[in-house]
Each structure stands twice: as C-alpha cells, then as structure tokens.
Amino acid sequence: MKQPTENCPLCQQLNACAVTSGGDINDCWCNKQPYLTKEGLTKVLTEEMLAALDGKACICESCLNSIKAELAVEHALYKQVD
C-alpha cells in the first residue's frame, strides 16, 4: 500500500508538512530544526524504520523529537564511559 506523503513514514500520523499542503518550505516546522545525519539515524532506528525513510514523505515533529532525545541519551552514555 502506498503511503500518503502527508503521513510520517515512522508513526503514520500527519507530518504537518507545509509543502505537501501547498505551502512554502520556509513556512514548514522542519525548516527551523537541525537536520539529523544518516549516522545519527542509524544509531537509533531499526533497519525497518530506516527503510521507511524513502524520501517521499517527511517525518513528523514528534518522531524527530523522539529521535533527538534518543541520540541525546546515547551521547550522554558515551560521555559517562569516556
């Protein structure tokens, strides 16, 4: 089944993308967020989740915040080990 581009590929909730609703990228919530690297994503997402990120739909702000929180925890754990 093809997923609509308005839905987050990770949680299937609406991603609130301004572009898919006819707006400009400068108006999108994601334009004000730091981008995650592929390396960062591979640290916290499963292979299945990574496969869902096919570039056809944006993730939602909630999923982005969850990923950033997981990366922050991982970073803190590495700092404690050093």
Secondary structure by P-SEA (a helix, b strand, c coil): ccccccccccccccccccccccccccccccccbbbbcaaaaaacccaaaaaaccccccccaaaaaaaaaaaaaaaaaaaaac
